[in-house]
């Protein structure tokens, strides 16, 4: 036993010396077992959080504490703090075209997904909610929720567009730097798609959802925002000609509005290529907007609020919501919170008609459901998802899998 350990230590020492020498002289080396390496880089998916776990912080918690202490000291000094856009209520002029592009991209993406979903079947599990794109559905046993089968097999049923592109809503704010929506106002304030609310705050004007556009900036004095503009100026007539409706009204959903949109393409492949480009354009545009315009999300549930602070509606039912009296645990949001990428198993050969089996699940890759839908329709997948597709992994047969090392 001792000589084997000695040999292992010596081999490890030789390997470290080998790579250290190569790095010292700037030599680019292949894998130590280069003849067996395919040169692929596998990207790990985000780990699925437990119900008791909080979402990862975008900014480290220690940095947030330092910022809070610094702001507390500034409030004690009682001095004026000049704010820049959009904190002072003004728009960031450079991001107004980006907001229009994102709004148009979302409308076009919904139209493309609706068109392609007519030719490719979408399945969802009636127990755990897992999604599969294409026929037949996979046989991977990952259904592990209360009421599931003992074999952990999924109970499939037909799904729709909302299963691969979830509808995330946010309260619409007339004044983005005003006070937050209270619990008693939850039925009086409209909820609209969070991406649309982000575009409205970034400069898009929609008559159905008026918003306040300031001419003069607001100031910060001892931690309080001081606004010198009139609350409702006489020349502000943005609410004229608007049909008001409340929570109980019959308003059109976004999916119904997009049914009449003409995508100007007859073939599903052309629509899929167009939709794949729109998907990347929309996500990159949202990322640019979120660098300036704050978006908040609950650390335990999918609730999202576009604006510098979260609302005060007590409707959180996640982990330890009793201790917070139903209040949300607000933190900084990411692009995945506004546009959740529902990851599904990637089918390398959709035309084969063979389902994915549980014994070979470690060889399969995963993709966002929208990307998988367009990929099966014939669109080329972006290089950003190459590491998650695992196209370079050769799938063994069931009788060969036991011999794989």
C-alpha positions as CSV (number, residue, x, y, z in Angstrom):
1,X,0.0,0.0,0.0
2,X,2.8,2.4,0.8
3,X,4.7,2.0,-2.5
4,X,1.4,2.8,-4.4
5,X,1.0,6.0,-2.4
6,X,4.6,7.0,-3.1
7,X,4.1,6.4,-6.8
8,X,0.9,8.6,-6.8
9,X,2.8,11.4,-5.0
10,X,5.7,11.2,-7.5
11,X,3.3,11.3,-10.4
12,X,1.5,14.3,-9.0
13,X,4.9,16.0,-8.4
14,X,5.9,15.3,-12.0
15,X,2.6,16.7,-13.3
16,X,3.0,19.9,-11.3
17,X,6.6,20.3,-12.5
18,X,5.5,19.7,-16.1
19,X,2.8,22.4,-16.1
20,X,4.9,24.9,-14.1
21,X,7.7,24.7,-16.6
22,X,5.3,25.1,-19.5
23,X,3.7,28.2,-17.9
24,X,7.2,29.6,-17.1
25,X,8.3,29.5,-20.8
26,X,4.8,30.4,-22.2
27,X,4.3,27.1,-23.9
28,X,0.7,26.3,-24.7
29,X,0.1,22.6,-23.8
30,X,-2.8,20.3,-24.4
31,X,-4.4,18.1,-21.8
32,X,-1.9,15.8,-19.9
33,X,-3.7,12.9,-21.6
34,X,-4.1,14.8,-24.9
35,X,-4.5,11.8,-27.1
36,X,-7.8,11.0,-25.3
37,X,-9.1,14.5,-24.9
38,X,-11.7,16.0,-27.3
39,X,-10.8,19.6,-26.2
40,X,-14.3,20.3,-25.0
41,X,-15.3,22.6,-22.1
42,X,-18.4,21.7,-20.2
43,X,-20.4,24.5,-18.5
44,X,-22.2,23.6,-15.3
45,X,-25.8,24.6,-15.0
46,X,-26.9,26.7,-12.0
47,X,-27.6,24.5,-9.1
48,X,-31.3,24.1,-8.2
49,X,-31.9,25.7,-4.9
50,X,-33.7,24.1,-2.0
51,X,-36.8,25.8,-0.6
52,X,-34.8,26.9,2.5
53,X,-32.0,28.4,0.4
54,X,-31.8,32.0,-0.7
55,X,-30.8,33.1,-4.2
56,X,-27.1,34.1,-4.6
57,X,-26.3,37.7,-4.0
58,X,-25.3,39.8,-7.0
59,X,-23.3,42.1,-4.8
60,X,-21.5,40.4,-1.9
61,X,-23.2,40.9,1.5
62,X,-20.1,42.5,3.0
63,X,-20.1,45.1,0.3
64,X,-23.8,45.8,0.9
65,X,-23.0,46.3,4.6
66,X,-20.2,48.7,3.8
67,X,-22.5,50.7,1.5
68,X,-25.2,50.9,4.2
69,X,-22.7,52.1,6.8
70,X,-21.4,54.8,4.4
71,X,-24.9,56.0,3.6
72,X,-25.8,56.1,7.3
73,X,-22.8,58.4,7.9
74,X,-23.8,60.6,5.0
75,X,-27.3,61.0,6.4
76,X,-25.9,62.1,9.7
77,X,-23.9,64.9,8.0
78,X,-27.1,66.5,6.6
79,X,-25.6,67.6,3.3
80,X,-27.0,67.7,-0.2
81,X,-26.1,64.8,-2.5
82,X,-26.3,65.3,-6.2
83,X,-27.9,62.4,-7.9
84,X,-27.3,61.3,-11.5
85,X,-29.8,59.8,-13.9
86,X,-31.9,57.6,-13.4
87,X,-31.7,58.1,-9.6
88,X,-32.7,61.7,-9.9
89,X,-35.8,60.9,-11.9
90,X,-34.4,61.7,-15.3
91,X,-33.9,59.3,-18.2
92,X,-30.6,58.0,-19.4
93,X,-30.6,59.2,-23.0
94,X,-28.2,56.7,-24.2
95,X,-30.4,53.8,-23.2
96,X,-33.7,55.1,-24.7
97,X,-32.9,53.3,-28.1
98,X,-32.0,50.2,-26.2
99,X,-35.4,50.2,-24.4
100,X,-37.2,50.5,-27.7
101,X,-35.1,47.6,-29.1
102,X,-35.9,45.4,-26.1
103,X,-39.6,46.1,-26.3
104,X,-39.7,45.3,-30.0
105,X,-37.6,42.2,-29.5
106,X,-39.9,40.8,-26.8
107,X,-43.0,41.3,-29.0
108,X,-41.2,39.6,-31.9
109,X,-39.9,36.8,-29.7
110,X,-43.5,35.9,-28.5
111,X,-44.7,35.8,-32.1
112,X,-41.8,33.5,-33.1
113,X,-42.3,31.2,-30.2
114,X,-46.0,31.0,-30.8
115,X,-45.4,30.2,-34.5
116,X,-42.8,27.5,-33.9
117,X,-44.8,25.9,-31.1
118,X,-47.5,25.0,-33.6
119,X,-45.1,22.5,-35.3
120,X,-43.1,21.2,-32.3
121,X,-44.9,19.6,-29.3
122,X,-44.2,20.9,-25.8
123,X,-44.8,18.6,-22.8
124,X,-44.9,19.5,-19.1
125,X,-45.1,17.3,-16.0
126,X,-48.4,17.6,-14.2
127,X,-46.7,16.9,-10.8
128,X,-43.3,18.7,-10.8
129,X,-43.7,21.1,-13.7
130,X,-40.7,19.9,-15.7
131,X,-40.7,20.8,-19.4
132,X,-39.7,18.8,-22.4
133,X,-39.5,20.1,-26.0
134,X,-40.2,17.6,-28.8
135,X,-41.8,14.2,-29.3
136,X,-41.5,11.7,-27.6
137,X,-41.0,13.0,-24.1
138,X,-37.9,11.8,-22.2
139,X,-37.9,8.9,-19.7
140,X,-35.5,10.3,-17.3
141,X,-36.7,9.7,-13.7
142,X,-36.3,13.1,-12.0
143,X,-39.8,13.6,-10.7
144,X,-39.2,13.8,-7.0
145,X,-42.0,15.8,-5.4
146,X,-44.9,15.0,-3.1
147,X,-47.4,12.8,-4.9
148,X,-45.0,11.6,-7.6
149,X,-44.7,7.9,-8.6
150,X,-42.4,5.6,-6.8
151,X,-40.4,5.1,-10.0
152,X,-39.9,9.0,-10.2
153,X,-41.3,9.0,-13.7
154,X,-43.0,12.0,-15.0
155,X,-46.7,12.3,-15.8
156,X,-46.6,14.2,-19.1
157,X,-49.3,16.4,-20.5
158,X,-49.4,18.9,-23.4
159,X,-47.9,22.3,-22.5
160,X,-48.0,25.7,-24.1
161,X,-45.9,28.8,-24.7
162,X,-46.1,30.0,-21.0
163,X,-44.3,26.8,-19.9
164,X,-41.1,27.6,-21.9
165,X,-41.4,31.4,-21.6
166,X,-42.8,32.1,-18.1
167,X,-44.8,35.3,-17.6
168,X,-43.1,37.5,-15.0
169,X,-45.1,40.5,-13.8
170,X,-44.3,43.7,-11.9
171,X,-46.4,46.5,-10.5
172,X,-46.5,49.5,-12.8
173,X,-45.1,52.6,-11.1
174,X,-46.3,56.1,-12.2
175,X,-43.3,57.6,-10.4
176,X,-40.3,55.3,-10.2
177,X,-38.6,57.3,-7.4
178,X,-41.8,57.7,-5.4
179,X,-43.1,55.6,-2.6
180,X,-43.5,51.9,-2.9
181,X,-46.8,50.1,-3.6
182,X,-48.5,49.3,-0.2
183,X,-50.4,46.2,0.7
184,X,-53.8,48.0,0.5
185,X,-53.0,49.2,-3.1
186,X,-52.3,45.7,-4.5
187,X,-55.7,45.6,-6.3
188,X,-55.6,49.2,-7.5
189,X,-52.2,49.2,-9.2
190,X,-51.9,47.3,-12.5
191,X,-49.4,44.5,-13.0
192,X,-47.7,44.3,-16.4
193,X,-44.8,42.2,-17.8
194,X,-41.6,43.0,-16.0
195,X,-39.7,43.5,-19.2
196,X,-42.3,46.0,-20.4
197,X,-42.2,47.9,-17.1
198,X,-38.4,48.1,-17.4
199,X,-38.7,49.5,-20.9
200,X,-41.3,52.1,-19.7
201,X,-39.1,53.3,-17.0
202,X,-36.2,53.5,-19.5
203,X,-38.0,55.8,-21.9
204,X,-40.9,54.0,-23.7
205,X,-44.3,55.8,-23.6
206,X,-47.3,53.5,-23.6
207,X,-50.7,55.4,-23.4
208,X,-52.3,52.6,-21.3
209,X,-49.6,52.9,-18.7
210,X,-48.8,56.6,-18.0
211,X,-45.6,57.4,-16.2
212,X,-44.1,60.6,-14.9
213,X,-41.3,62.2,-16.9
214,X,-39.4,64.8,-15.0
215,X,-37.9,68.0,-16.5
216,X,-35.9,69.0,-13.4
217,X,-33.8,66.5,-11.4
218,X,-34.6,65.5,-7.8
219,X,-32.0,65.9,-5.0
220,X,-31.0,63.8,-2.0
221,X,-30.9,65.6,1.3
222,X,-30.1,63.6,4.5
223,X,-31.3,60.4,2.8
224,X,-34.6,61.9,1.6
225,X,-35.4,62.6,-2.0
226,X,-36.5,66.3,-2.5
227,X,-38.5,67.0,-5.6
228,X,-39.1,70.6,-6.7
229,X,-41.5,69.8,-9.5
230,X,-45.3,69.9,-9.1
231,X,-46.8,66.6,-8.5
232,X,-49.4,66.9,-11.3
233,X,-48.5,69.9,-13.6
234,X,-51.3,71.5,-15.6
235,X,-49.6,70.6,-18.9
236,X,-49.5,67.0,-18.0
237,X,-52.4,65.3,-20.0
238,X,-50.9,61.9,-20.3
239,X,-54.1,60.3,-18.8
240,X,-56.5,61.6,-21.4
241,X,-58.3,59.1,-23.6
242,X,-57.2,56.1,-21.5
243,X,-59.7,53.4,-20.7
244,X,-59.2,52.6,-17.1
245,X,-59.5,49.1,-15.7
246,X,-58.7,47.4,-12.5
247,X,-57.9,43.9,-11.3
248,X,-61.4,42.8,-12.0
249,X,-61.5,44.1,-15.6
250,X,-61.2,42.0,-18.7
251,X,-58.0,43.2,-20.2
252,X,-56.1,41.7,-23.0
253,X,-53.2,39.4,-22.2
254,X,-49.9,39.7,-24.0
255,X,-50.3,36.3,-25.6
256,X,-53.6,37.3,-27.1
257,X,-52.2,40.5,-28.5
258,X,-49.3,38.7,-30.2
259,X,-51.6,36.2,-32.0
260,X,-52.3,38.9,-34.6
261,X,-48.7,39.7,-35.2
262,X,-47.4,38.7,-38.6
263,X,-43.9,37.2,-38.5
264,X,-43.6,37.4,-42.4
265,X,-42.3,33.9,-42.7
266,X,-43.9,30.7,-43.9
267,X,-41.3,28.1,-42.9
268,X,-40.7,27.2,-39.3
269,X,-36.9,27.2,-39.8
270,X,-36.9,30.8,-41.0
271,X,-39.0,31.9,-38.0
272,X,-36.7,29.9,-35.6
273,X,-33.6,31.6,-36.9
274,X,-35.2,35.0,-36.5
275,X,-36.4,34.0,-33.0
276,X,-32.9,32.8,-31.9
277,X,-31.5,36.2,-32.9
278,X,-34.2,38.0,-31.1
279,X,-33.7,35.9,-27.9
280,X,-30.0,37.0,-27.7
281,X,-30.8,40.6,-28.6
282,X,-33.5,40.8,-25.9
283,X,-31.3,39.4,-23.1
284,X,-28.3,41.5,-24.0
285,X,-30.5,44.6,-24.1
286,X,-32.1,43.8,-20.7
287,X,-28.6,43.4,-19.3
288,X,-27.6,46.8,-20.5
289,X,-30.8,48.4,-19.0
290,X,-30.3,46.7,-15.6
291,X,-26.8,48.2,-15.3
292,X,-28.5,51.6,-14.8
293,X,-32.1,50.8,-13.9
294,X,-32.5,48.8,-10.7
295,X,-34.7,45.7,-10.5
296,X,-35.5,43.9,-7.3
297,X,-36.4,40.3,-6.7
298,X,-37.4,38.2,-3.7
299,X,-34.6,36.0,-2.4
300,X,-37.0,33.1,-1.8
301,X,-39.8,33.4,-4.4
302,X,-40.0,34.5,-8.1
303,X,-41.6,37.9,-7.3
304,X,-40.0,40.8,-9.2
305,X,-40.4,44.6,-8.9
306,X,-38.8,47.0,-11.3
307,X,-37.6,50.1,-9.5
308,X,-35.1,51.2,-6.9
309,X,-37.0,49.4,-4.1
310,X,-39.4,46.5,-3.7
311,X,-43.1,46.8,-3.0
312,X,-44.8,46.2,0.4
313,X,-47.4,43.8,-0.6
314,X,-47.5,40.9,1.8
315,X,-48.0,37.9,-0.5
316,X,-44.8,35.9,-0.1
317,X,-45.4,32.3,0.8
318,X,-41.8,31.1,0.6
319,X,-39.4,30.0,3.3
320,X,-40.0,31.6,6.7
321,X,-42.5,34.1,5.4
322,X,-44.2,34.1,8.8
323,X,-41.2,35.8,10.3
324,X,-41.4,38.5,7.7
325,X,-45.2,38.9,8.0
326,X,-45.5,37.9,4.4
327,X,-43.1,40.6,3.2
328,X,-40.6,39.7,0.5
329,X,-36.8,39.5,1.1
330,X,-35.8,42.0,-1.6
331,X,-32.4,41.8,-3.2
332,X,-30.8,42.8,-6.5
333,X,-32.2,40.9,-9.5
334,X,-30.5,39.4,-12.5
335,X,-31.5,38.9,-16.1
336,X,-32.6,35.3,-15.3
337,X,-35.2,36.7,-12.8
338,X,-36.9,38.8,-15.5
339,X,-36.5,36.2,-18.3
340,X,-36.3,32.8,-16.5
341,X,-34.4,30.3,-18.7
342,X,-36.4,27.0,-18.2
343,X,-33.7,24.4,-18.7
344,X,-34.7,21.3,-20.6
345,X,-32.9,18.2,-21.8
346,X,-31.2,18.7,-25.2
347,X,-32.2,16.2,-27.9
348,X,-29.3,15.8,-30.3
349,X,-31.3,14.0,-33.0
350,X,-35.0,15.0,-32.9
351,X,-35.7,13.1,-36.1
352,X,-34.7,9.7,-34.7
353,X,-37.9,9.4,-32.6
354,X,-36.0,7.7,-29.7
355,X,-36.7,9.1,-26.2
356,X,-34.0,10.1,-23.8
357,X,-33.4,7.3,-21.3
358,X,-32.5,7.5,-17.7
359,X,-29.4,5.3,-18.0
360,X,-27.7,7.8,-20.2
361,X,-28.7,11.0,-18.6
362,X,-25.1,11.9,-17.6
363,X,-24.3,12.2,-21.4
364,X,-27.1,14.6,-22.2
365,X,-26.8,18.3,-22.2
366,X,-29.4,21.0,-21.3
367,X,-30.5,24.2,-22.9
368,X,-33.1,26.9,-22.2
369,X,-36.5,25.8,-23.5
370,X,-36.7,28.6,-26.0
371,X,-33.3,27.9,-27.4
372,X,-34.1,24.1,-27.6
373,X,-37.4,24.9,-29.4
374,X,-35.7,27.0,-32.0
375,X,-32.8,24.5,-32.3
376,X,-35.2,21.6,-33.1
377,X,-36.8,23.8,-35.7
378,X,-33.5,24.2,-37.5
379,X,-31.9,27.3,-36.0
380,X,-28.2,27.4,-35.2
381,X,-27.4,27.6,-31.5
382,X,-25.2,30.4,-30.3
383,X,-21.7,29.7,-29.1
384,X,-22.7,30.8,-25.6
385,X,-24.6,27.5,-25.1
386,X,-22.0,25.2,-26.7
387,X,-20.7,24.0,-23.3
388,X,-24.2,23.1,-22.1
389,X,-25.3,21.2,-25.2
390,X,-22.5,18.6,-25.0
391,X,-22.7,17.9,-28.7
392,X,-19.1,16.6,-28.6
393,X,-20.1,13.7,-26.3
394,X,-20.7,10.5,-28.1
395,X,-23.7,8.7,-26.8
396,X,-23.0,5.0,-26.1
397,X,-25.5,2.2,-26.5
398,X,-27.2,0.8,-23.5
399,X,-25.1,-2.4,-23.6
400,X,-21.9,-0.3,-24.0
401,X,-22.7,2.1,-21.1
402,X,-21.4,-0.3,-18.4
403,X,-18.0,-0.3,-20.1
404,X,-17.6,3.4,-20.1
405,X,-15.0,4.7,-17.6
